[in-house]
Amino acid sequence: MSGIHDRARQGFGRAGAVAAYERGRPGYPEDAVAELVRLLGVGPGATVLDLAAGTGKLTRQLLATGAALLAVEPVAAMRDRLARVLVPGPGDAVGGPAPRVRVVGGTAEAVPLRDGSLDAVTVGQAFHWFDAPRAVAELHRVLRPGGRLGLIWNVRDESRPPMAAITAILDRHAGDAPRYRDGRWRAAFDAGAGFTPLGERTFHHLHHLDRAAALDRFASISFIAALPDAERARVLAEIDRVIAAEPSLAGRDRIGLPYRTDLFWCERRD
């Protein structure tokens, strides 16, 4: 997994981390995806890359657009899960043929596609992991003139006290892991590297899931997944106590974790 940040390699490549990611991570709110599709012109006849696709959370939400979809994911364990979900073999599909998506290995800094071959690129929950200047240059290469780039993140809504408390627990273990919220990833765009200025919109949603899946959501964070088993168990137990102490959550079979979804987009200049 050359070219992948150590925290991502250690966390997302660990046994059990991919399953926790799939069970616990939210998809994106329908209104945010609809706006992403509209802004990027994703639809029939368009060739679209979902970059650093993970287990395909965003890729699956783009299937209904009718665009020709490619998914690039550098972590082999995630790529294998993505391929099983999106490209089942003969007889695996229920209720008719499964949509076909080309799934390949690759990184944002070395996209395995030819120059100007894409109408749009989406990146869900991942751009902060990239070597941003190199990734922006590479995306400029593979997008056609006028092609568009969309970046989207689900972010814990820390205006809600339980989520703020959970973030404080997580932050003690973050180390040098790149974070979306520090905003450093923006600098590559501020330098004007061949793209229009970033547009931005924010959406809100609740991720409904059971208590065990809620803990999987936090267990799937790269720097938590990379912890030794005993330490990870202590962190998750501390988070579980926060959830149990929250009146709006305690005792419910299913809970709603509040999120803010941030969407950014820009267009490739000549």
N, C-alpha and C positions, 0 to 999 in steps of 0.2 A: 504493500500500500504506500509506495513512494509518493511523496508530495502531499500527504495528508498530515495535518497537525497531529502531534503525538496524543493529545487529549482525545481527539476524535477517533484515532486509530485504537487506542487502549479502551475507550468507553464503548463505542459503537460496534467494535469487533469482538467484544467479550461475549462468551456463551450466556444466553438468556437475555442479553440487552436488546436484541432485535425483537424478540417476542414481547418484551415489556414495552418497547417503543410502539409496536403495532397495537397492543391492547390499550395503552394509556394515553398516547398522544391524540389531541383533537384534530379533526379535519378543519377546514376553513368555512366560515359562515357563508351561506348561499349568496347573500347580497355582495359580499366582498369578492367572491369568485366571479359572479356575474359582471361586476365592474372591471375586474382584471381581464376577463374575456373581451369585454367591449373595448377597453382602452388599447389592448394589444391586437385587436382584429383577429382573434382566434376563431376559426370556423372552417367549413368545408373549403378545400383548396389551399389552406395554409399549412406550412410545415413548421412545427413547433417543438422546441426542445425543453423538457423539464429537467433542469440541471441539478445535480446532487439530490436526486429524487427520493432517496431514502427507501422506505417501504411502499412508496407510491401514494401517500395520502393526497397530495395535490394532483398527481397524474390521473388518479381515478376520477376526480371531480372534473377533469378536462375531457374525459372520454366522450361525453354527450355532445360536445361541440362539433364533432365530425372532422376535426383537423387531423392531419397526419402527425402522430405523436412519436417522439423519440424520448427515451429516458436514459440519462447518463448518471451513474452512481459509482463512486470510487471504492466503497467498502464492500468487499465480496459477500459478507453475510447478509447485508441489507439488499444487495443486488440480487442475490439468490431468492430472498423472500419476495422482492418486487416481481421477479420473473415468474414465480409460482402464482402470484396473485393475478398478474396481468396477462400472462401468456401461458395458460394451462394447456396441457397436452390433449390429444384426441380423447374424447370421452369424459374429460374433466368438467366441461362446462355444463351448467344446469339451465335449462330453458332456452337453449339455442347456442349458436356459435359465440365464443368469447371474442371481445375486441382484441385486435392484435396491435401490440406496441413493441417497437424495437428497443430492446434493453441492452445497453453496452457499458463496459467499464470506461472510466476516464475521469479527469479532473477539470475544474474550471480553468486551470492554467494551461491545460493541454486537451482541448475538446477534440475528439476524434471525428471531425467533420470538415468538409471542404469550405473554402472561402465563399462568403455570400450565399450560403445554402439555406439559411433559415429566415422565416418571416417574423418569428418571435421566439423569445426565450423567457421561461419562468424559473424562478428560484424560490423555493419555499423553505423558510426556517434555516437557511444555510449560508447566505452570502458573507456573514461575519467571519466564517471559517476560512474564507479564501484569502490568498495573497492578492489583495484588491487591485493594485495597479496592473499586475499581470493578467488577472481575470478580466478586467475591463478591456484591456487590449485584445485579449482572445475573443471576447464576445463581440467586439467591434469587427473582428476578422470574419466570424462565422455568420453574422447578421448581414442581410442585404441592406443597401442604402434605404433608409426609411423604415427598416425593421425595428421592432420595439422590444424592450426589456422590462419585465415586471418582477419586482421583489416583494415578498409577503412574509410576515411574521405573526404568529400568535404569541402574545406577551401576557404574562400574568397581570391581572388588574390589581395593582398594589394599592389602589385607593380603598380596597376592601381589606380590613384588618387581618383576617386569616391569611390572605395571600401575601400581605406584607410580612407577617410573621414567618411564613414558610420561606420567603425569599431570604430573610435574615439567616435562617438555618442553612440554606443552600450556599449562601455567599461565603460562609466560613470554609468551604471546601473547594471554591472555584479555582484557586491558584492562578495560573497564567492562561486559563482557557479564554479564548476570544469570546466577547459578549456582544450581542446586538445593541444592548442599551448604552454601551459606552460611546457609540456613534463613530468610532474610528474608521469604520468601513466607508463612511461618506466621503472621505478625503479624496479618494480616487475619482469620484464624480465631480467634486468641487474643482478639481484641476482641469475640468473640461476636456476629458480624454475622448473626444469624438462623439459625445452624446449631448442631447439637450438637457437642461436642468431637471432634476428630479421633481416630479409631481408627487403629491402625498395625500392620502385619505385614511381615515380611521373608522373602524367598525367595532361593534361590541357583540359578544355572545357568551352563552353558558355552555360549558361542555358537560353533558350529563353522563354519568358513569357510576359504577358501584364502588364501594370503598376500596376493594382490592385493586381495581383498575386505576383508581386515583393514586394509590401508592406506586403502581407501575409507571404512571406518568412521571413521577419524580425520580424513580429508579432509572428511567431511561435517559436522564440528563447525563451527558458524557462524563463529567467529572465525578458524578455520583456512581455511575456504572463502573468506573475504573477503580473505585475504592476496594480495599480488602473486604471480604464477605462480612466479617463481624462489624467493621466500622460502618459499612453501608446499612446493615440491619439496624444499628443504633440510630443513624440519621433518619431512616424511614420510620422507626418507632417514635422518634421525636415529632416528626411531621404528622403521624397518625394521632398523637395526643392533641396537636393543634386542631385537627379536623374534628376530633371527638368533643373538644371543648367549645366549639362554635355552635351556638344555639340553632342557627339556620341549617346546620349540617348534621349535628349529632343525632344518632339513632335512626337515620334514614337509610333505606336500602339503596337508594340512588341519590347522589348529590350533584349539585351543579357548581363546577369550578368556573369562576368568572374570568373572562379574557378580554383583552383589547387586541384587535387585529389591525396591524399597520401595513398599508399597501403603498408601494412606490413604483413609479414607472418613468421611462425616458425613451427617446428615439435616437437611433443611430444617424449621425450626420455623415455626409460624404467626407 
